[in-house]
Amino acid sequence: MEENFARWIMDLNDAGPTLERDLRAAGLDPDHLTLADAWRVFTAWLRRDDIPADGAVVYVHLGIRDPTDALLHVTLIRHLEIADSAGNLDPVREIICDLGYPEGAGLTASGRELASTDWPDLESFLNAVVATPEFAAASGLDSVRSIVAWSEL
């Protein structure tokens, strides 16, 4: 059990770099993304079956104000979870793709946060995200910065 857990942790360590590699393989610079490009690669990455997590929750934050950089953010987040011996899922990795937009550029500071757990399946969740006015507004804007990052939870 511990050997498998250690292997999973090592494999999950590669999940964030895998998203970054997927972006670069699509000819994109992770530091200069549009929402359309980030969304296309992020959603394809969500559907990959080679990331050995027992569970995953996806969050999308739209129009979140960050006082540290005076930007409004659209953040795509995936929490990867591993089951413990009792079958309880614990989040162990968070992978984010974050795009920042200047205030006044057209994205509203709505602070909308969506979680895949509130929809019956991933496709319903992804369709709901795309249908939000914030997603539509950000899709027509150029981000001033973007990052892909990952961390242990």
C-alpha positions as CSV (number, residue, x, y, z in Angstrom):
1,M,0.0,0.0,0.0
2,E,2.7,2.5,1.0
3,E,4.7,1.7,-2.2
4,N,1.7,2.3,-4.4
5,F,0.9,5.6,-2.5
6,A,4.5,6.8,-3.0
7,R,4.3,5.9,-6.7
8,W,1.0,7.8,-7.0
9,I,2.5,10.9,-5.2
10,M,5.4,10.8,-7.6
11,D,3.1,10.5,-10.6
12,L,0.8,13.3,-9.3
13,N,3.9,15.5,-9.0
14,D,4.1,15.3,-12.8
15,A,0.5,16.5,-13.3
16,G,1.2,20.2,-13.2
17,P,4.2,19.9,-15.5
18,T,2.1,17.8,-17.8
19,L,-0.4,20.7,-18.2
20,E,2.5,23.0,-18.9
21,R,3.9,20.6,-21.5
22,D,0.5,20.2,-23.1
23,L,0.3,24.0,-23.4
24,R,3.7,24.2,-25.0
25,A,3.0,21.3,-27.3
26,A,0.0,23.2,-28.6
27,G,2.4,26.0,-29.5
28,L,1.4,28.2,-26.5
29,D,3.4,30.2,-24.0
30,P,2.0,29.5,-20.4
31,D,3.0,33.1,-19.5
32,H,1.0,34.7,-22.3
33,L,-2.3,32.8,-22.7
34,T,-5.7,33.8,-24.0
35,L,-8.7,32.3,-22.1
36,A,-9.8,30.5,-25.3
37,D,-6.4,28.8,-25.7
38,A,-6.0,28.1,-21.9
39,W,-9.6,26.6,-21.8
40,R,-9.0,24.4,-24.9
41,V,-5.9,22.8,-23.5
42,F,-7.0,22.8,-19.8
43,T,-10.3,20.9,-20.7
44,A,-8.4,18.4,-22.9
45,W,-5.9,17.9,-20.0
46,L,-8.9,17.3,-17.6
47,R,-10.0,14.4,-19.7
48,R,-6.6,12.7,-19.8
49,D,-6.7,9.3,-18.2
50,D,-3.0,9.0,-17.4
51,I,-3.0,11.0,-14.2
52,P,-3.5,8.4,-11.5
53,A,-5.8,10.2,-9.1
54,D,-8.7,8.5,-7.4
55,G,-10.8,11.7,-7.7
56,A,-10.6,15.2,-9.0
57,V,-12.6,18.3,-8.4
58,V,-12.4,21.2,-10.8
59,Y,-13.0,24.8,-9.8
60,V,-13.3,27.9,-12.0
61,H,-13.1,31.3,-10.5
62,L,-14.3,34.2,-12.7
63,G,-13.8,37.9,-12.0
64,I,-11.9,37.5,-8.7
65,R,-10.2,40.6,-7.5
66,D,-6.7,40.1,-6.2
67,P,-5.5,43.1,-4.1
68,T,-1.8,42.0,-4.5
69,D,-1.7,42.8,-8.2
70,A,-4.8,45.0,-8.9
71,L,-6.0,42.6,-11.6
72,L,-9.2,40.6,-12.1
73,H,-8.6,36.9,-12.4
74,V,-10.0,33.9,-14.2
75,T,-8.5,30.8,-12.5
76,L,-8.9,27.2,-13.7
77,I,-8.1,24.8,-10.9
78,R,-7.9,21.1,-10.6
79,H,-7.6,19.3,-7.2
80,L,-6.3,15.8,-7.5
81,E,-7.3,13.4,-4.7
82,I,-6.0,10.1,-3.5
83,A,-8.1,7.6,-1.4
84,D,-6.8,6.6,2.0
85,S,-7.1,3.0,3.3
86,A,-10.7,3.7,4.4
87,G,-11.7,5.0,0.9
88,N,-11.9,8.7,2.0
89,L,-10.6,11.1,-0.7
90,D,-8.0,13.6,0.3
91,P,-6.8,16.4,-2.0
92,V,-3.1,16.1,-2.4
93,R,-2.3,18.4,-5.4
94,E,-3.7,21.6,-6.8
95,I,-2.9,22.6,-10.4
96,I,-3.9,26.1,-11.6
97,C,-4.0,28.1,-14.7
98,D,-4.5,31.7,-13.8
99,L,-5.1,34.6,-16.2
100,G,-5.1,38.3,-15.0
101,Y,-7.0,41.2,-16.6
102,P,-6.8,44.9,-15.8
103,E,-9.9,46.4,-14.2
104,G,-12.0,48.3,-16.6
105,A,-11.1,46.1,-19.6
106,G,-14.5,44.4,-19.7
107,L,-14.4,41.6,-17.1
108,T,-16.6,42.4,-14.1
109,A,-15.5,41.8,-10.5
110,S,-18.3,39.3,-9.9
111,G,-16.3,36.9,-7.7
112,R,-18.1,33.9,-9.2
113,E,-16.8,30.6,-8.1
114,L,-18.0,27.3,-9.7
115,A,-17.2,23.8,-8.6
116,S,-17.6,20.6,-10.6
117,T,-19.1,18.9,-7.6
118,D,-22.3,21.1,-8.1
119,W,-23.0,19.4,-11.5
120,P,-23.8,15.8,-12.4
121,D,-20.8,15.3,-14.6
122,L,-17.7,17.1,-16.0
123,E,-19.3,18.0,-19.3
124,S,-22.3,19.7,-17.7
125,F,-19.9,21.7,-15.5
126,L,-17.7,22.8,-18.4
127,N,-20.8,23.8,-20.4
128,A,-22.1,25.9,-17.4
129,V,-18.7,27.7,-17.1
130,V,-18.7,28.6,-20.8
131,A,-22.3,29.9,-20.5
132,T,-21.4,32.5,-17.8
133,P,-21.3,36.2,-18.8
134,E,-17.8,36.4,-17.2
135,F,-16.4,33.7,-19.3
136,A,-17.8,35.3,-22.4
137,A,-16.4,38.7,-21.4
138,A,-12.9,37.3,-20.6
139,S,-12.9,35.3,-23.9
140,G,-12.7,38.5,-25.9
141,L,-9.9,40.1,-23.8
142,D,-6.2,39.8,-23.8
143,S,-4.8,38.8,-20.4
144,V,-1.9,40.9,-19.1
145,R,-0.4,37.9,-17.5
146,S,-0.9,34.2,-17.0
147,I,0.7,31.4,-15.0
148,V,0.5,27.7,-14.7
149,A,1.4,26.5,-11.2
150,W,1.0,23.5,-8.9
151,S,1.3,22.9,-5.2
152,E,0.9,20.2,-2.6
153,L,-2.3,20.6,-0.5
